[in-house]
Amino acid sequence: VSNGVDLERFRPGPDDGALRRVFGLPPRAPVVLYTGRLGGEKSLHVLLRAFARLGRPGGAHLVLSGTGPDAGRLRALAATLGIAPRTRFVGFVPDRDLPPLYRLATVFAIPSTAELQSIVTLEAMASGLPVAAADCQALPELVRPGRNGVLFPPGEPLALAAALRRLLADPSARRRMGRASRRLVAPHDYGRVIGEFKRLYQEVIQSHEDSGRSAAR
């Protein structure tokens, strides 16, 4: 049963100019977004190295939202790679600001090799984003290559760079994939998930009651 996502909160919408200014992002710059823990299992060094190989397509910026033990090392790597001026480590983002954060993004990128389902990918899809994801663990269950994003071999910055370059260069493909993300995430809606849990509990309760009646007889 899916963890679920609130499709009313996370949905496509206009870019929040005020939030852009808070994060120091140029008004129309494309944004490659990652949200989640800044830990080794998330393979964020792959994303930084991929972004460094992109060049400057449309003045794209990289935004990493979240905290974790690798934050310092990742900042240092961004500086070493020469992408620090175009990379924003925005730290912890309050829950109320998560939907507008996704709406700032052009593409969602997740290089992690440790996703059991990936709630952040569900949120990105609900927000109408195309996704560049590692072909690993649960991510291929959410990202359908050519439909709502691109899968790349885990741990390969060159492949991720190619995926991001392709998505950033093609607005019509991004729009099409964003609409597909919204369709594909629909089965994960909280209402459906709660209904599925309710059905399972009812089955267990009924089975218990039937066993009790059989024992009494």
N, C-alpha and C positions, 0 to 999 in steps of 0.2 A: 504494500500500500504506500502510495506516495506521501512524502512529507507535506506536499501541497504548497500553494502560493495564492495570495489574495489578488485575484485578477481585477478587482476594483481599485485597489491601491496602486498596483504596479500595472501601468498601462501607457501606451504611447501618448505623447503630449508635447506642448511647446517647450523649447529650451528655456531654462531659467537664467536670464541674464544676470540677476543679482548673485546667484550661486557661482556663476562663471567668474564674476569679479572677486568674490571671496577667495576663490582658488587661484586667482591670477592668470586666468586663461583668456587669450585673445577672443574677441567677440565671435568670429566665425571660424575659428580653428577647428579642424576635425579632432575628435577625442577618442583615443583607444583607452578603454576602461577595464580595470581589474578591481574587484571588491573581494575581501576575504582576509584570512589570516596571512600574515607575512612570515611564513615558516618554510623550512627547507623542503618539506613534502609538496609544497605548492610550485616548486621549480620556477620561481619568479626570475631567477638569473637568465633563464631561457627567454622570457619575455623582454627583459632589458636588452639582451644581446640582439634579439630579433629587431627591436625598435631601433637600435643603433644602426642596423643594416638597411633600414628603410630609406635613409636619406631624409628629405623634407617634403613629402607629398602633401601639398596644400598647407604646409606649416603645422602638421599634426603634432599634438601633444599626448603624452602618456600620463594617465592618472591612476595611481594606486591608492585605494582606500582600505584602511584596516591597520591593525597593529600586530606585533609579533616579534619573536626573538631575532629575526633576520633583518629587521628594519635598518639598523646601522650598516650592515654589510651591503645591503641593496643600495643605500644612498651612496656609499663609497664606490660601488660598482658603476652606478650611473655617472658619477664624476669621472671615473677612469675612462669610461666609454665616450665621454664628451656629450652626453645627452641630458645632463643635469638641468640646463636651462629650459629644456622642453619636457621635463618630467616633474610631476607633482606628487609628493607623498602627503596625502591629506589627513592621514591618521584616522582616528575613530570618527565615524559620521553618525550622528544621532538618527534614530529610527525614522523620525519625521522627515529627515532630509534624504533618505534613501531613494524614494521614488523620483524626486527631481534630479538626483545625482545620475540615475540611469538615463534620464531624459536628456542630459547633457551629452551623452556618448554618441559616437558614430558607429563604433564597433565594440563588442565585448570580447575580451581575450582571456582565456583560462588555460595555462600550460600545466596544470596540476596533474600529478599521477596518483592522487590519493582521494578521489571523490567517490563516496558511496552513493550519493545522488546528485549533490550540488544544488543547494537551494539558491545560491547566487546566480547560477545559470538559469534556473527557473524564473527568477526575478527579472533577469536581463531579457529573456524570451518574452515574458509577459509585457515588458516595456517596449516590445517591438524592435529588438536589436538583432542584427546578424551576429553570429558567434564564431570565433576562431578558437577551437578547442583541441587539446591533446587527444589522440585516439587511444584512450586508456580508461580503465575502470568504467564508471557509469556514464561518462560523457558521450560516448557514441549512442547511448539510448536516447539522448536529448537532441543531439546535433545530427542532422541528416545532410550529408555533403551535397552541395548544389541546391538544396531546398531552403534551409535556414542558416547555412553557414559553411564552414570548412573544417575538416579534421586534418591534423598534421601529426607526423610520427613524434612520439614523446621525446623530449630532450634535444630536438633539432631546431636551433634558432633560424637556420636558413629557410627551412620549410615554413616556420611560423611567419617569418618576414615576407615570404612569397604570398602567403595567405592574406596577411594584412594589406600588402600592396594591392592585391587583387580587389579586396573589398573596398579599400579607400578610393580606388580609381574608378569605381563603377557605381554611381548613385542609383541608377535604375535597378541594378542587382541588389543593392542594399535595401531598397524599398521593398522589392519583391520578397527577399529573404526575411525582412522584418515582419511582413504580413504573415509569412509562413510560420515564423516563430510563435506568433500570437495564436495561430490555429493549432500548432502542435502542442502548445502548453495547456490548451483548454482541458484535457483530461485530468490535469493536476490541480484544477480549481479547488479551493478549500471546501466549497459546498459538496462537491463530489467525493472528496476525501473523507469528510465527516460522515457522509451517507454510507460509504463503504465500511468505515469503522463501526458504525451503528449496526449495519447488517451482520458483520462478523460477531459482534457482541450478542446480538439477538440469537444467532445460530448456536453460540456456545451456551447461552442461558437455556434455550429450548432443549439442547442435547442433555444438559444437566438435569432439567426437570423431567425429561423422558426417562433418564436413567434412574432417577429417584422413584418414579412411579413403577418402573419394572422391578426394582428392589423391593418395594412395598408389596407387590403382588407375590 
